[in-house]
Every structure is written in C-alpha cells, then in structure tokens.
Amino acid sequence: MNSEHQDSLRRYLEHYSHVSSFSARDAKLTDVTFSSMIIQSSHGYCTVPIDPPLTSWSQARERVVAMDAEATAGLGRSDITVKKYKRPKGFMAVVFVAAACTFVVFSKRSNFEAGSFLYDHLLKHTPGFAKWCYKIQPLVIYPMLTLHGWEAYHMQKSRLEKHNVPFMSKLWWKWFLSTCIEGVGSFMRFDRIVREESEKKERAKH
C-alpha cells in the first residue's frame, strides 16, 4: 500500500488527522488493526481510526476505499492523481526557451551596459537596441514576474493541490517552476495528463 497508494495515505493524514500537505508528503503505513491505521510522516506517527471497526480482514479493502473517497471529497480533491511531469515539446518548447531567456536577459539593467557579458559579446554591435532594452527593462521584467508568479500560484491551488501532487516534492517543483517560466503551456500539458488518466479510469470500469 505504501508504494501504490501513498496518495491515499496522504489524504488520510490531511483529512482525518489534520496534518498539513507538506508534512504528509512522505506518508507511510506502519501498522493496521481492525480499528485503526498507524501512519508515519514527517509530522510523526498518527492513528487514523477505522470507524466502525472491521470485523474481518475481508472488509479492509472496501472500508479503506470508502475512507479515501470521504477524504477526497472532504479535502475538495480529485480522484485523479497526477504522478508525472511532461516537458514542453515542439512550439511550446520554443516558447519555454524564449521565456527563460527573456527572464535571464531582462533580470537586470546592467546586462545592457558595456562591460556585461551580453553587451560585450552581442549587443555592442547594436548599441541603439541595447539602449532601448535598457530603458524598457523594468517594463518587461516586473509585469512578467507578476503574471508568471500569479500563474504559478494558480497552478498550485487549481491543479497541483487538487490532483494530489505532494507539496514541495520533486514533481511539485517541476510543475511549479515550469509554470513560473512558461505560464499557460504548463496548464495545457497538466490538463492533458488529467484527461488521459480520467479516460484510463473510465475504460477500466468497463
């Protein structure tokens, strides 16, 4: 259960024991009885009651599935868990690289002045363009930081949290930082994964 259903264990901790998503990210089942589950995480050991208690082990699967459904609904989560990251490809890869380069180049005004690596190796041949970039630098970088920062926050609240991506995990950072750089492209790829997983779940029912 630890490897295949860790997302369920995290939800048990968050919903029944009120553990934060950050502390529950490394949830591990250490013991189970007819009346409770002992789950360990960075928060410590938590006892999650099984109510009403089991009368036989044959009831376990049905009961934990029902508890997970209750926890999912109580937390406002989806029953679709995203467990992978997809890199941008094709045109969206070009957009990603362009956005990343813009962030780096416009990160400070001094990049457009003589003595900087960018100016001495490239912009010295177009001093008028370098002067123009120097002037507009604040008008480029601050709106970009604001917009992409908001998009990253929205990704966390509307996608990563909803689809059970552990907060601050390696996978979380991949999606979060990708959104910080490219914005909307990350949403498109994430939503595509959700649709694919939803279709798989529907096919499995038949």
Disulfide bonds with the S-S distance in Angstrom:
none
